[in-house]
Amino acid sequence: MDIFTNESHEKLRMKVREFAEKEIKPIAQALDEKEQFYAPLSKRMGELGLFGITISPKYGGHGLSYLSFIIAIEELARVDSSQAAILASHNSLGIGPIYNYGTEEQKLKYLPKLCTGDALWAFGLTETNAGSDSRGTASTAVLNGDHYLINGSKMFISNASTEISAGVTIQVITSEKDGKKELSTIIVERGTPGYRAEKINGKMMWRAIDTARLYFDNVKVPKENLMGGIGNGSKIMLETLDSGRLTIAAMGLGLARGAYEMAAKYAQKREQFGKPIAKFQSIAFKLADMATKIELAKNTLYHACWLKDNGQPFAKEAAMSKLYCAEMAREVADEALQIHGAYGLMREYDIERFYRDQRLLQIGEGTSEILRLVISRHIGL
């Protein structure tokens, strides 16, 4: 335990670590090679109480702190980033907006089944010309009597095309005048005529999480599917990303910890010139630097979570945490692979997968460049 965690946090950590080691690790490499989303693992996460972990029990959740959620992601990423990403995106991007901005009817309708592991929910912001510029949305929703008619597409959407995907919350233009867009968020259920999700294959990283393109061709949804009020789409999406950045930071922290542990174990076993390479100062110093960066990243991230859990402003600290943890994960994974030498380039060694998986962290939910822009604004520049 430390100043941020208590006994319940550490019990959760060990429960998730045991699950990751016993149930995910033995099949992670095979799922990566096949680019296979494996629903039974998501079901198990639901049984462990990891889906809806921060949601009120009133809606089927478990009412734990955001730090508890972050620790769960960290422990999954220590073994496999794909499964960590499924948990992170479903909870923060899928469930989060409905819980924070949905009507009571929407919460009661969707949240209970989304807390079980039986269904996944997606978050549709990114488009061909909308990513870092969240207001670049081109998809539209036109109100026609008692329903909206949606047209457009979304790109790089997590958890959207699996056999247990239940739907998506999307940002759309609900009106436009003199070049000014009114952006709103609308719920679209799977199976709605005209809504199609297409799996994206050939990814370098996170190959066992489902990623999809979404198409909307005259998709008709009830006007009651509007979420968070008309014109509040940008606010909802950006506030959701603040919390989501903490999850990406947790993935960076967990991945770095796993890579460091692999490198330390390998360095103590691998012998050159008559002794383990860990005995050479050049390797020992690499490991010392890695351990230091991980400790600093943990403290930065946990502090940001403490702010969120205590109702304090945390947007700046979330951006800092995501930036630092993502960059730190890149550095640690690179050094861990270097310590493995040529073996680190082989798929039979997990560090090869970790090295690929870390690359998304400097891009997803705010590129490192955009995060520096966000931070610079927070510090008054």
N, C-alpha and C positions, 0 to 999 in steps of 0.2 A: 504494500500500500504506500501511497505518497500523499501529498497535501490535497490532491484532487480526487483520489479514489478512496473507497471504503471497502469493508469486507464483502458487501453484496456485489460491488463491481468486480472484485477479484474472483468471487465464486462464478459469476457469469463468464468471466474471461476463461477460467479453467473448463467450464462446460462447453464453450464454443471451441476451445483449443482441442479438447478431446474429440469432439465431433469432426473437426477439420482433419485431424491426424488419422482418425480411424476410418472415416467414411468418404472424405473427399480426396485425400492424398493418394490412396491406392488407384484411383481412376482418373485423376486430374490430367495426366499426360495423355491418356487415350482419348478423353473428351476433347482435349486441345487438338490432337491430330485429326480427329473426325469432324471438328467444328460442330460438336453436338451439344445442344441444350438437353439437360437430363432432368426431367420433371421430378423424379423421386427425391432428388436432393433438395429441391425447393419445398416439397412436401415436408421433408424432415426439418427444414428451417422453420416452417410454420409450427410443427409439433414442438419444437424447442422454444417457441415463443418469440422468435426473432422477427417475424412479420407483424407489423403493428406494435412494435416494441414500445414506442413512445405514445401510442394512442390510448385514450381513455377506455377503461373496461366497459363503459357504456356502449361503445361501438365495437366491442370484441377485441380490443387491444390489451396491453399489459401495463400501461401507465408508468413506465420507467423513464429515467432521465435521458437526455440526448447523449450524454457521455456514455451511458450504457450501450446505446446504439452504436456509437463510434468505436467502442472497445470490441463489440461483436464484429464489425467490419474489419478492424485491424487484425483480429485473430484469424478471420477467414483469408484475408490477403496475405498473411504470413505463410499460407499454404497454397492458395490459388486465387488469383485476381478475378477470374471469371465469376466464381461463386460469390465473391465479395461484391462484385459489381451488380449482380442480380439482386442481392439484398439491399445494397445502397440505392440503386435506382428505383426499385419498387417502393421502398419506404419513403425516401426523401422526395423523389420526383413524382411517383405514382400516387401514393397514399397522402402525402403531405398537403398538396393543394386542396384536395377534397376535404380533409380534416380541418384545415385552417380557413378555407374560404367558401366551402360548400354550404348549401342550405341544410337545415335539419333533416329534411326529407332525403336529400342526396347522401348525407352521411349515413343515415339509417339504411338506405338502399344498397350502398356500395361497400362501406367499410367492413362490416362483419365478415363477408366472404373474402375480402382482401387481406384479412389478418390470419387466415388459416393455412396458407400455402397451397390452397386449391386453385387460386386464380392470381394472375399478375395484372398490373395496370401500368400504362405507359404515359409519357409526358412529351407532347409534340410541339417543340419550338423550332428546331433547326430546319431550314429549307435550303434550296440551292443558293439563294442570296440572302439568307438570314441565319446568322450564327453569332459571331461576336457582335454584330449589329442586330440586336433582337427586334428592332423596329423595321427590319427589312422584310417582315412577313408579307407574303403575297396571297396566301390562301384567304378565301372570303366566306362569309356566312351572311346570307340575305334573309331578313325576317319576312315571312309571307304568311300572314294570319297567325295561326297557332303553332307554326314550326319555322325552323331555320333550314335553308338550303345551302349546303357547304360544297365548295369546289376548291381544289388545290392539291398540294402534296407536301409531305414532310420527309426528312432524310436523317439517317443515323439515329433511329429511335430504338431505345433498349426495351426489351420485354414485350414487343408489339406483335410478333407473328408466331409465338409458340402455341402448342396445343392447349395451354392453360391461360393464354392471354385473353382478358375479358373486355378490354377497351382502352381508350386513350383520352386524355384531356389536351386539347389543342388551342393554340393561340391563332386567332383569325381576325381579319378586318371586318368589322360589322357596319362601318360606314366610312366614307372618305369624301372630304370636301376641301377644295383649294390645295390639294396635295397633302393634307393633314389626315392621318389615319386614326380612326377610333379602333383600338385593339381590345378584344374581349377573349375570354376563355370559355370553351364549350366542351361538354362531355359527349363522346361518341362511343357507343357500345359495339363490340364485335358482333358481326352478323347483320349490321344495318346495311340495307341495300345500297350499293355504290361505294362502300368502304372496303378497301383492299389493302392487305399488308403483305409485303414481299420480302423474304429473308435476304440479307446481304451476305454473300460468301466471299472468301478470299482475304479475310482480315489478317493482318500481321499479329495482332494481339487480341486478348479477351475472346478467344475463339470459341469458348463454350458458353458465352452469353449470347442470346438472340439479339441481333441488330437488324432493323428493317427500314425499308422505304414504305411510306404510306400514301395511298391515293384516295382522293375524295371526288367522286363524280356524281354531282347532284344528290348528295347524301342528305336525306331528310331526317331531322331530329326534332323532338318537341322543344318549344321555346323554354320549357322548364329545365332543359339541359344547360342553359346558360349558367355559368358558375362565377360567383363573386361580383355580380353586377355588371352592367354595360359599361364599357370603356375602361375597365380596371385590369385588362389583360397584361399590359406591360408591368404594372405594379406587382401583380401576382407572380408572374414569371420571374422577375428580378429578385423578389424577396425569397422565392423558392430556391433560386440559385445560390443565395447567401448561405442557406442551410446545406444545400447540396455540396457546396465547396468544402465543407467540413468532412463530408463523406469521402471525397476524392483525396483529401489530405490524409484521412485514416487509411485509405488504400496505399498511399505512398509510404506511410509509416510502417504498416504491416509488411508490405513487400520488402522494404529496406531491412526490416528486422529478420525476415526469412532469408534474404540473400546474405546478410551478415553472418547468420548462424551457419549457413551452408559453407561459406568461405572459411570461417573459423574452424569448423570441423574438418574440412578438407586440408587446411594448412597444417593441422596437427597430425594428419595421417600421411600426407604426401612427403616423401623424403627425397632430398637431393644433397649431394656432397656429404652424405653420411648422417644427416639429421633432418628432422621435420622442418619444412620451409617456414613454419611459424616461428622458428628460432632465429631466422634472419631478420635483421632490423628493418629492412625494406618492406617485408611482409607484415611484421608486427606493427609498424607505424601505420600502414594502410588500415589494419584492423582497429587500431586505436582511434584513428580519425573517423572511421565508420561508426564506431560505438558512440563517439562524441556527438556526431551529427544526429544520430538516432535519438539520443537523450534530449538534445535541444529541440528537435522536431516534436517529440512527445510533449514536452512542457509547453511549447507554443500552441499546439493543437488542444491540449486538455484545458489550457487557460481560456481559449476561445469558447470551448464547450461550457465551461463554468459560467462565462458571461451569459451565454444563451440560456442555460438552465436557471440562472438567477434573474432573468428578465432585463438584462443590461444590453445596450447596443453592442453588436458583435460583428457587424459587416466588415469593418476594417480588419479586425483580427482574423475573420474567416478568410479574407483574401490573402492576408499574410501567411496564414497556416497552409492554405492550398498551394501558394507559390513556393514556400520553403520546402514543404514536404514533397512536392512533385519534383523539384530540382534536386533535393537531397536523395530521393529514390533513384534518380538517374545516376548520380555520382556513386552511390553505394553499389547499385547493380553493376555498374561498369567496373568498379574495382573488384567486386566479388568474382566477376567473370575473369578478370585479369589474373586473379589468384589461382583460379582453376586452370589457367593456361589453355592449351588446345582442347582439353576435355570439356571446357566450358562452352565450346562451340557445337558440341554434340547434343542431339535431342534427348539422349538417354540421361543426361544430367539436367536436373530441374532448373539450374541457373540459366540455361538457354531460354527457357520459357519466361522466367522472371525478367530477363534482359529485354525480351520483346514486349512483355506486358507493361513495363514501366513507361514505355514511350507515349502511351495515350494520356498519361497523367499531366503532361505539360500542354495538353490540348483541350481535353474535356472540361466542361463547365467553367470555361474561361481560360483562354490561352495564357501562358506566362506573360506575354506582352500586354494583353488586356488587363490582367491582374495588376501589373505595375501601373497601368493607367488608373485603375480603380484606387489603388493605394495612394498614388500621388494626389488624387482629388481629396481623399480623406485627410491628408496631411496639409491641405490648403494650397496646393500648387495648381 
